[in-house]
Amino acid sequence: MVNEEMVSSMSSESLNQKVLHKITEKEVIKLASDLIRFPSFPGEESEAAQYLADYMERKGFKIVNQEVEPGRFQPLALLEADKNGASMLFNGHMDIDPIPRDDHDPFEPKMKDGYLYGAGLYNMKSGVTSMVIAAVAIAEAGIELNGNLYCNPVVGELQGGIGTHYSIQHGPKPDAVLIPEPTKLGLLLKHGGVLDLAITTLGQSSHISRREGSIDAIKKMWRIQQALYEMDEKKQWSFEFDSDVPALPLMNIGSIIGGRGRECELQGPYDVADVCTLFVDTRINASQSLETAKKDITAVLEKIKNDDPELEYEIHFPPELPKDTPKDERIAKVIGLYMPPFSIPEDEYLVQRVVRRHEEIMGSSPTKILNDAGGKIRAVYAGTDAVHYWKRGVPAFCYGPGGDRPPGFELSHHPPVSVNQMVECSKILALAALDICTKTKEEYRKLRPKTAQ
């Protein structure tokens, strides 16, 4: 005898298979390879954005081109449901990390031993590929959804989440968000916060022959640089140790430029530099905040100033909102927005559905990334856009392809990504989206933890 529950289960399984059959390795490789060819550095994502908008529109999605900044667009693709049920949004960033000096022909995709190579694939065009393929599979399968499905490739995640912040302010409020950042198909349920800052020393320029009365901004910065290195090495922060993110807090001095005038003119090295700017990236844990980090760093600088009355400096901390971005465009482009530390409960329905779908597709449970696994999984030290949604009450976390590092790529921003991982991730994301978008809002609400209802 077949009861109503069994019929419903059989119907659901049939729908799942219909969607999975639409996901092919050939299409995954093609889309990922096309995305690699776009050098979409922060602020230069337009061509990739237009390509993805056109691609998803051809597949049946309604497209809204969100203008995050003048002339800087990102596509919000909508697969619209007939009913007002629970909605899901896929979020992934198109902007890519800098290219190291020894990368040759980085924007030409290459296949080798089941891995696809190319700039930006790891972080995170492989994930963008997986989420787009997943969304398109649902559209092509003609599944009737209760709630809307959104796919939102964004700009400026590497600038603190500028694109995601815009989408939150001007776009829909989904019921759940999945972000396929590179986690090696593990669950990134917790990570540190990110704040980039800029420190500028101001001096008095003069010709080398008259430098006795000048103030060298570069020399003044040298003392600050040494003090920051010591602060990092000795963990001179106000913080409590967290075994889930054991290396935090961390600090990296990533860029320095000095010269003449606010634009740091490099010509005329015979004149003493009167401006020097240092760019610093800092990772903090949940016991810290933007305010405590500001206090700790400022204390270091003020100690130097007490010993050296000639020291004049400015410090730009990351804003929490785009309207508070520094007027200096050069600084604003680098330091971006503040990304707070992040943590989401494991019993969230969205997390549990990804776990279940991973088990079905992969035949084993996913890794829960709550520490750096002896240095093998460093995702806990990254910042992600998940925190921006979670702080606004929307369940969000990261689960995506990428994470393996073949010999020679241990330190690279651009290691290859397993094609199989991208394909499997597409399947898991698609099924998780069905789990959300086939629910009514009331059904979804009741499935969330009681503390969230």
C-alpha positions as CSV (number, residue, x, y, z in Angstrom):
1,M,0.0,0.0,0.0
2,V,1.4,3.4,-1.0
3,N,0.5,6.2,1.4
4,E,0.4,10.0,0.7
5,E,3.8,10.6,2.4
6,M,5.4,8.0,0.1
7,V,3.9,9.5,-3.0
8,S,5.2,12.9,-1.9
9,S,8.7,11.4,-1.4
10,M,8.6,9.7,-4.8
11,S,7.5,13.0,-6.4
12,S,10.3,14.9,-4.7
13,E,12.9,12.4,-5.8
14,S,11.6,12.6,-9.4
15,L,12.0,16.4,-9.3
16,N,15.5,16.1,-7.9
17,Q,16.6,13.7,-10.6
18,K,15.1,16.0,-13.3
19,V,17.2,18.9,-12.0
20,L,20.4,16.8,-11.6
21,H,20.2,15.6,-15.2
22,K,20.5,19.2,-16.3
23,I,23.9,19.5,-14.7
24,T,26.7,18.4,-17.0
25,E,30.5,18.5,-16.7
26,K,30.8,20.0,-20.2
27,E,28.7,23.0,-19.3
28,V,30.5,23.5,-16.0
29,I,33.9,23.6,-17.8
30,K,32.6,25.9,-20.5
31,L,31.1,28.5,-18.1
32,A,34.1,28.4,-15.7
33,S,36.6,28.7,-18.6
34,D,34.7,31.7,-20.0
35,L,34.7,33.4,-16.6
36,I,38.5,32.9,-16.3
37,R,39.1,34.9,-19.4
38,F,37.7,38.1,-17.8
39,P,40.4,39.9,-15.7
40,S,37.7,41.1,-13.2
41,F,39.8,42.8,-10.6
42,P,38.0,45.0,-8.1
43,G,36.3,47.8,-10.0
44,E,36.8,46.0,-13.3
45,E,34.0,43.4,-13.1
46,S,31.8,44.9,-15.8
47,E,32.5,42.5,-18.7
48,A,32.1,39.4,-16.4
49,A,28.9,40.9,-15.0
50,Q,27.4,41.5,-18.5
51,Y,28.4,38.0,-19.6
52,L,26.6,36.4,-16.7
53,A,23.6,38.6,-17.0
54,D,23.2,37.6,-20.7
55,Y,23.9,34.0,-19.9
56,M,21.2,33.8,-17.2
57,E,18.7,35.8,-19.2
58,R,19.0,33.3,-22.1
59,K,18.2,30.6,-19.5
60,G,14.9,32.2,-18.5
61,F,15.8,34.5,-15.6
62,K,14.6,38.0,-15.2
63,I,17.6,40.3,-14.8
64,V,18.0,43.5,-12.8
65,N,21.4,45.2,-13.3
66,Q,22.3,46.7,-10.0
67,E,24.4,49.9,-10.3
68,V,26.6,49.6,-7.2
69,E,28.7,52.6,-8.2
70,P,28.5,54.8,-11.3
71,G,29.2,52.5,-14.2
72,R,29.8,49.5,-12.0
73,F,27.1,46.9,-12.3
74,Q,26.2,43.5,-11.0
75,P,23.4,41.2,-12.1
76,L,20.5,40.1,-9.9
77,A,18.8,37.2,-11.6
78,L,15.4,36.1,-10.6
79,L,13.5,32.8,-11.2
80,E,10.1,34.0,-10.2
81,A,7.6,31.7,-8.3
82,D,3.9,32.0,-8.6
83,K,3.5,31.9,-4.8
84,N,5.0,33.8,-2.0
85,G,6.9,31.0,-0.5
86,A,10.4,30.7,1.1
87,S,13.1,32.2,-1.1
88,M,16.8,31.4,-1.7
89,L,19.6,33.5,-2.9
90,F,23.0,32.4,-4.3
91,N,25.7,35.0,-3.7
92,G,29.2,34.9,-5.1
93,H,31.8,37.5,-6.0
94,M,33.2,38.2,-9.4
95,D,36.2,40.3,-8.3
96,I,39.5,38.4,-8.1
97,D,42.8,38.6,-6.2
98,P,46.0,40.2,-7.5
99,I,48.1,38.2,-9.9
100,P,51.6,37.3,-8.7
101,R,54.6,38.2,-10.9
102,D,55.4,34.6,-11.8
103,D,52.0,33.7,-13.3
104,H,52.2,33.3,-17.1
105,D,49.1,33.7,-19.3
106,P,46.8,33.5,-16.2
107,F,43.6,34.3,-18.1
108,E,43.8,31.4,-20.5
109,P,42.0,28.4,-18.9
110,K,43.9,25.0,-19.0
111,M,42.7,21.5,-18.1
112,K,45.1,18.9,-16.6
113,D,44.3,15.7,-14.7
114,G,40.7,16.7,-13.9
115,Y,41.7,20.2,-12.7
116,L,40.9,23.5,-14.3
117,Y,43.6,26.2,-14.1
118,G,43.1,29.9,-14.4
119,A,43.2,33.3,-12.6
120,G,40.4,33.9,-10.2
121,L,38.9,30.4,-10.5
122,Y,39.7,29.4,-6.9
123,N,38.4,32.7,-5.4
124,M,35.8,32.4,-6.5
125,K,34.8,31.9,-10.1
126,S,34.5,28.1,-9.5
127,G,31.9,28.9,-6.9
128,V,30.1,31.4,-9.1
129,T,30.1,28.7,-11.9
130,S,28.5,26.2,-9.5
131,M,25.8,28.5,-8.2
132,V,24.9,29.7,-11.7
133,I,24.8,26.1,-13.1
134,A,22.6,25.1,-10.1
135,A,20.2,27.9,-10.6
136,V,20.0,27.3,-14.4
137,A,19.4,23.6,-13.8
138,I,16.3,24.4,-11.8
139,A,15.1,26.8,-14.4
140,E,15.6,24.4,-17.3
141,A,13.9,21.5,-15.4
142,G,10.8,23.6,-15.2
143,I,10.3,23.0,-11.5
144,E,7.3,24.8,-9.9
145,L,8.7,26.7,-6.9
146,N,6.8,28.2,-4.0
147,G,9.4,30.9,-3.4
148,N,11.7,32.9,-5.6
149,L,15.2,31.8,-6.5
150,Y,17.8,34.5,-6.9
151,C,21.3,34.3,-8.3
152,N,23.5,37.4,-7.5
153,P,27.1,37.5,-8.8
154,V,28.5,40.5,-6.9
155,V,31.3,43.1,-7.2
156,G,33.7,44.2,-4.5
157,E,33.7,41.3,-2.0
158,L,37.4,41.9,-1.7
159,Q,36.6,45.5,-0.7
160,G,34.6,44.3,2.3
161,G,31.5,43.3,0.5
162,I,30.5,46.5,-1.3
163,G,28.3,44.7,-3.9
164,T,26.5,42.5,-1.3
165,H,25.9,45.5,0.9
166,Y,24.2,47.3,-2.0
167,S,22.1,44.2,-2.8
168,I,21.0,44.0,0.9
169,Q,20.0,47.7,0.8
170,H,18.3,47.8,-2.6
171,G,17.4,44.2,-3.4
172,P,15.2,41.5,-2.0
173,K,15.4,40.1,1.5
174,P,15.7,36.3,0.9
175,D,14.9,33.6,3.5
176,A,18.3,31.9,3.0
177,V,21.6,32.6,1.3
178,L,24.3,30.2,0.1
179,I,27.8,31.5,-0.8
180,P,30.0,28.9,-2.6
181,E,33.4,30.3,-1.4
182,P,36.3,27.8,-1.6
183,T,35.8,25.5,1.3
184,K,36.6,22.1,-0.3
185,L,32.9,21.3,0.0
186,G,33.1,21.8,3.8
187,L,30.9,23.8,6.0
188,L,32.3,27.2,6.9
189,L,30.1,28.1,9.9
190,K,32.6,30.4,11.6
191,H,35.3,32.8,10.5
192,G,37.2,35.8,11.7
193,G,36.6,39.4,10.9
194,V,38.5,41.6,8.4
195,L,39.4,45.2,8.7
196,D,41.8,46.9,6.3
197,L,43.2,50.3,7.2
198,A,45.5,52.9,5.9
199,I,48.1,54.9,7.8
200,T,49.7,58.1,6.3
201,T,52.7,59.9,7.7
202,L,53.1,63.6,6.7
203,G,56.5,65.3,6.5
204,Q,58.2,68.4,5.2
205,S,59.8,68.1,1.7
206,S,63.1,69.7,0.7
207,H,65.9,69.1,-1.8
208,I,68.6,66.6,-0.7
209,S,71.1,69.4,-0.4
210,R,68.9,71.1,2.2
211,R,67.4,68.1,4.0
212,E,68.6,69.1,7.4
213,G,65.4,71.1,8.0
214,S,63.1,68.5,6.3
215,I,60.9,65.8,7.8
216,D,61.1,62.5,6.0
217,A,57.7,60.8,5.9
218,I,59.2,57.5,4.8
219,K,61.6,57.5,7.7
220,K,58.7,58.3,10.1
221,M,56.7,55.4,8.6
222,W,59.6,53.0,9.2
223,R,59.2,53.3,12.9
224,I,55.4,52.7,12.6
225,Q,56.1,49.7,10.4
226,Q,58.5,48.1,12.9
227,A,56.0,48.7,15.7
228,L,53.2,47.0,13.8
229,Y,55.3,44.0,13.0
230,E,56.1,43.7,16.7
231,M,52.4,44.1,17.6
232,D,51.6,41.2,15.2
233,E,54.4,38.9,16.4
234,K,53.7,39.5,20.1
235,K,49.9,39.5,19.8
236,Q,49.7,42.9,21.5
237,W,45.9,43.1,21.2
238,S,43.0,43.2,23.6
239,F,41.5,39.8,22.9
240,E,40.6,36.4,24.2
241,F,42.0,33.2,22.6
242,D,39.6,31.2,20.5
243,S,40.6,27.7,19.6
244,D,38.3,27.6,16.6
245,V,40.4,30.4,15.0
246,P,43.7,29.8,16.8
247,A,45.9,32.1,14.7
248,L,43.8,35.2,15.3
249,P,44.4,38.1,15.5
250,L,46.7,38.5,12.5
251,M,48.1,41.5,10.8
252,N,49.8,41.9,7.4
253,I,51.4,45.0,6.0
254,G,50.5,44.6,2.3
255,S,51.4,47.8,0.5
256,I,53.5,50.9,1.1
257,I,54.0,54.0,-1.1
258,G,55.8,57.2,-0.5
259,G,56.7,60.3,-2.5
260,R,55.8,63.9,-2.9
261,G,52.3,65.3,-2.4
262,R,49.0,63.5,-1.6
263,E,49.3,61.5,-4.8
264,C,52.8,60.3,-3.7
265,E,54.5,61.5,-6.9
266,L,57.4,59.2,-7.6
267,Q,59.4,61.6,-9.8
268,G,62.0,63.7,-8.1
269,P,63.7,61.3,-5.7
270,Y,66.2,64.1,-5.0
271,D,63.5,65.6,-2.8
272,V,62.6,64.3,0.6
273,A,59.2,62.5,0.7
274,D,56.6,64.4,2.5
275,V,53.8,61.7,2.3
276,C,54.0,58.0,2.9
277,T,51.0,55.6,3.1
278,L,51.0,52.1,4.6
279,F,48.1,49.7,3.9
280,V,47.4,47.1,6.5
281,D,45.1,44.0,6.6
282,T,44.0,42.8,10.0
283,R,42.0,39.6,11.0
284,I,40.3,39.6,14.3
285,N,38.3,37.1,16.4
286,A,34.9,37.4,18.0
287,S,36.3,38.8,21.3
288,Q,37.4,41.8,19.3
289,S,35.5,44.5,17.4
290,L,36.2,47.4,15.1
291,E,36.3,49.7,18.1
292,T,38.7,47.6,20.2
293,A,41.0,47.1,17.1
294,K,41.0,50.9,16.5
295,K,41.9,51.5,20.2
296,D,44.8,49.0,20.1
297,I,46.3,50.3,16.9
298,T,45.9,53.9,17.8
299,A,47.6,53.2,21.1
300,V,50.7,51.9,19.3
301,L,50.9,55.0,17.1
302,E,50.4,57.4,20.0
303,K,53.2,55.7,21.9
304,I,55.5,56.5,19.0
305,K,54.3,60.1,18.8
306,N,55.0,60.6,22.5
307,D,58.6,59.7,21.8
308,D,58.7,61.7,18.5
309,P,56.8,65.0,18.6
310,E,57.6,65.6,14.9
311,L,55.5,62.6,13.9
312,E,52.3,63.6,12.2
313,Y,50.0,60.9,11.0
314,E,46.5,60.1,9.7
315,I,44.7,56.8,10.1
316,H,41.7,55.6,8.1
317,F,39.8,52.7,9.5
318,P,37.3,50.7,7.4
319,P,33.7,52.1,7.5
320,E,30.7,49.9,8.3
321,L,28.6,51.7,5.6
322,P,29.6,52.9,2.1
323,K,28.4,56.4,2.9
324,D,31.3,56.7,5.4
325,T,34.0,55.8,2.9
326,P,37.0,58.1,3.0
327,K,37.0,60.9,0.4
328,D,40.5,59.9,-0.8
329,E,39.7,57.5,-3.7
330,R,43.0,55.8,-3.6
331,I,42.5,54.9,0.1
332,A,38.8,54.1,-0.3
333,K,39.5,51.7,-3.1
334,V,41.8,49.6,-1.0
335,I,40.4,49.5,2.5
336,G,36.7,48.9,1.6
337,L,34.1,48.0,4.3
338,Y,34.5,46.4,7.7
339,M,33.6,42.6,7.8
340,P,32.8,41.5,11.4
341,P,33.6,38.0,12.7
342,F,31.0,35.5,11.8
343,S,29.3,32.4,13.4
344,I,26.1,30.6,12.5
345,P,24.5,27.7,14.5
346,E,24.9,24.2,13.1
347,D,21.2,23.5,13.7
348,E,20.0,26.1,11.1
349,Y,17.7,24.4,8.6
350,L,19.8,25.7,5.7
351,V,22.9,24.1,7.2
352,Q,21.2,20.8,7.8
353,R,19.8,20.6,4.2
354,V,23.3,21.2,2.8
355,V,24.6,18.4,5.0
356,R,21.9,16.1,3.9
357,R,22.3,16.8,0.2
358,H,26.1,16.5,0.5
359,E,25.7,13.1,2.1
360,E,23.4,12.0,-0.7
361,I,25.7,13.2,-3.5
362,M,29.1,12.5,-2.0
363,G,28.3,9.4,0.2
364,S,29.9,10.9,3.3
365,S,29.3,13.8,5.7
366,P,30.9,17.2,4.9
367,T,33.8,18.5,7.0
368,K,32.8,21.2,9.5
369,I,35.4,23.9,9.4
370,L,35.8,25.2,12.9
371,N,39.6,25.5,13.1
372,D,42.4,25.5,10.6
373,A,42.9,21.7,10.8
374,G,46.6,22.1,11.6
375,G,47.0,24.8,8.9
376,K,45.4,22.7,6.2
377,I,42.1,24.6,6.0
378,R,42.6,28.4,6.2
379,A,39.1,29.5,5.3
380,V,38.5,30.3,9.0
381,Y,40.8,33.3,8.6
382,A,38.9,34.7,5.6
383,G,36.1,37.3,5.6
384,T,33.0,36.5,3.6
385,D,29.7,38.2,2.6
386,A,27.8,35.7,4.7
387,V,28.3,38.0,7.7
388,H,26.5,40.8,6.1
389,Y,23.3,38.8,5.6
390,W,23.5,37.0,8.9
391,K,23.8,40.3,10.8
392,R,20.5,41.2,9.2
393,G,18.8,38.0,10.3
394,V,19.1,36.0,7.1
395,P,20.7,32.5,7.5
396,A,23.8,32.5,5.3
397,F,27.1,30.5,5.2
398,C,29.8,29.3,2.8
399,Y,30.0,26.0,1.1
400,G,31.8,25.6,-2.2
401,P,34.4,24.0,-4.5
402,G,38.1,24.6,-4.3
403,G,40.5,24.0,-1.5
404,D,43.0,21.5,-2.9
405,R,46.5,22.8,-3.4
406,P,48.7,20.7,-5.7
407,P,52.5,20.9,-5.3
408,G,53.7,24.3,-6.4
409,F,50.4,26.1,-5.4
410,E,50.8,26.0,-1.6
411,L,51.0,29.8,-1.4
412,S,49.2,30.8,-4.5
413,H,46.0,32.9,-4.6
414,H,45.1,31.0,-7.9
415,P,45.4,27.2,-7.5
416,P,43.5,25.0,-9.8
417,V,40.1,23.6,-8.9
418,S,38.7,20.1,-9.3
419,V,36.1,20.0,-12.1
420,N,34.4,17.2,-10.2
421,Q,34.1,19.4,-7.1
422,M,32.4,22.1,-9.2
423,V,30.0,19.6,-10.7
424,E,29.1,18.0,-7.4
425,C,28.8,21.4,-5.7
426,S,26.3,22.5,-8.5
427,K,24.2,19.4,-7.7
428,I,24.2,20.0,-3.9
429,L,23.4,23.7,-4.3
430,A,20.5,22.9,-6.6
431,L,19.0,20.4,-4.3
432,A,19.4,22.6,-1.2
433,A,17.7,25.4,-3.1
434,L,14.8,23.1,-3.9
435,D,14.6,22.3,-0.2
436,I,14.0,26.0,0.6
437,C,12.0,27.2,-2.4
438,T,9.5,24.4,-2.4
439,K,8.4,25.4,1.2
440,T,5.9,27.9,2.2
441,K,7.2,30.7,4.4
442,E,5.4,29.2,7.4
443,E,6.8,25.7,6.8
444,Y,10.3,27.2,6.5
445,R,9.9,29.3,9.6
446,K,8.8,26.2,11.7
447,L,11.9,24.2,10.4
448,R,14.3,26.8,11.7
449,P,15.7,26.6,15.3
450,K,13.2,27.8,17.9
451,T,15.6,30.7,18.8
452,A,15.2,32.0,15.3
453,Q,11.4,31.7,15.0
